[in-house]
């Protein structure tokens, strides 16, 4: 009837404190989000709960190092799965999910984030107020030498390295019956 659920991983670059603040406000729901249901919740799973605390933590992690004009100061990762994972019998029923499915997926996803980002996480938020549950993770790209460097993280590489990240996330949720989406062999 329905396709096998697929893993979703999207990575975004945030190039200014104001962009990070906007993302933190969206993720924390301190600003109006038109497609969000005000009667449902957003859960902060890890890190700071307020946008200003997210900014303060980012600034502490970056420290006094000089920031290049074109630097990426933070990243925003979105993790999700197809609606058919969360509500297998009725994927079109927006805003509904099976609790067991949600708990298992949330645990696998947060474990994956901890493994790949660890102490660089600023905030991890579970959005339950939109059509399908998903996680946003804001993080600072501090490398092993303590320098702000998006390119030197596994998220800032080539299309090939980003594809490997999608493979990695799909492997982390494979036991839940979620599979990797289509790999593009070429880019338009």
CORWO-V552066 format. One record per pair of residues at least 4 apart in sequence whose ideal C-beta (glycine too) atoms are under 6 Angstrom apart, sorted by the first residue. I is the first residue (numbers start at 1). J is the second residue. D is the distance in whole Angstrom. If there is no record, write none. Layout:
# CORWO-V552066
i->I j->J d->D
i->I j->J d->D
This chain:
# CORWO-V552066
i->2 j->84 d->5
i->2 j->91 d->6
i->4 j->179 d->5
i->5 j->81 d->5
i->5 j->82 d->4
i->5 j->84 d->5
i->5 j->85 d->3
i->5 j->178 d->5
i->6 j->82 d->5
i->6 j->179 d->6
i->6 j->181 d->4
i->7 j->81 d->6
i->7 j->169 d->5
i->7 j->170 d->4
i->7 j->173 d->5
i->7 j->178 d->5
i->8 j->80 d->4
i->9 j->79 d->6
i->9 j->166 d->5
i->9 j->169 d->5
i->10 j->78 d->4
i->11 j->77 d->5
i->11 j->155 d->5
i->12 j->76 d->4
i->13 j->72 d->4
i->14 j->19 d->4
i->14 j->20 d->5
i->14 j->23 d->6
i->14 j->74 d->4
i->15 j->19 d->6
i->15 j->72 d->6
i->20 j->74 d->5
i->21 j->51 d->6
i->21 j->55 d->6
i->23 j->76 d->5
i->23 j->138 d->6
i->24 j->28 d->6
i->24 j->51 d->4
i->24 j->54 d->4
i->25 j->30 d->5
i->25 j->31 d->4
i->25 j->51 d->5
i->27 j->125 d->4
i->27 j->136 d->5
i->28 j->51 d->6
i->29 j->42 d->5
i->30 j->51 d->6
i->35 j->130 d->6
i->36 j->129 d->4
i->36 j->130 d->6
i->37 j->129 d->5
i->40 j->128 d->5
i->40 j->129 d->4
i->41 j->128 d->5
i->42 j->125 d->6
i->42 j->127 d->5
i->42 j->129 d->6
i->43 j->126 d->4
i->44 j->49 d->5
i->44 j->125 d->5
i->45 j->110 d->6
i->45 j->124 d->4
i->45 j->126 d->5
i->46 j->121 d->6
i->46 j->124 d->4
i->47 j->121 d->5
i->47 j->122 d->5
i->47 j->123 d->4
i->47 j->124 d->6
i->48 j->53 d->4
i->48 j->54 d->5
i->48 j->57 d->5
i->48 j->123 d->5
i->54 j->122 d->5
i->54 j->123 d->5
i->57 j->122 d->5
i->58 j->74 d->6
i->58 j->122 d->6
i->58 j->140 d->5
i->61 j->140 d->5
i->61 j->142 d->6
i->62 j->148 d->5
i->67 j->71 d->5
i->72 j->150 d->4
i->74 j->138 d->6
i->74 j->140 d->6
i->75 j->139 d->5
i->75 j->141 d->6
i->75 j->155 d->6
i->76 j->138 d->6
i->77 j->137 d->4
i->78 j->134 d->6
i->78 j->136 d->6
i->79 j->109 d->5
i->79 j->135 d->4
i->80 j->134 d->4
i->81 j->85 d->4
i->81 j->105 d->6
i->81 j->178 d->5
i->83 j->91 d->4
i->83 j->132 d->5
i->84 j->88 d->6
i->84 j->91 d->4
i->85 j->178 d->6
i->86 j->97 d->4
i->86 j->101 d->5
i->86 j->132 d->6
i->86 j->133 d->6
i->87 j->91 d->6
i->87 j->93 d->6
i->87 j->96 d->5
i->87 j->97 d->6
i->94 j->131 d->4
i->97 j->102 d->5
i->97 j->133 d->6
i->102 j->106 d->6
i->102 j->133 d->6
i->104 j->176 d->6
i->105 j->109 d->6
i->108 j->172 d->5
i->108 j->173 d->5
i->109 j->135 d->5
i->112 j->169 d->6
i->112 j->172 d->4
i->113 j->117 d->5
i->113 j->137 d->5
i->114 j->118 d->6
i->117 j->121 d->5
i->117 j->139 d->5
i->120 j->139 d->5
i->120 j->140 d->5
i->120 j->142 d->5
i->121 j->139 d->5
i->122 j->138 d->4
i->122 j->139 d->6
i->123 j->138 d->5
i->124 j->137 d->5
i->125 j->136 d->5
i->126 j->135 d->5
i->127 j->134 d->5
i->128 j->133 d->6
i->141 j->150 d->4
i->141 j->153 d->5
i->143 j->147 d->5
i->143 j->149 d->5
i->143 j->152 d->4
i->150 j->156 d->4
i->151 j->156 d->4
i->157 j->161 d->3
i->170 j->180 d->4
i->173 j->178 d->4
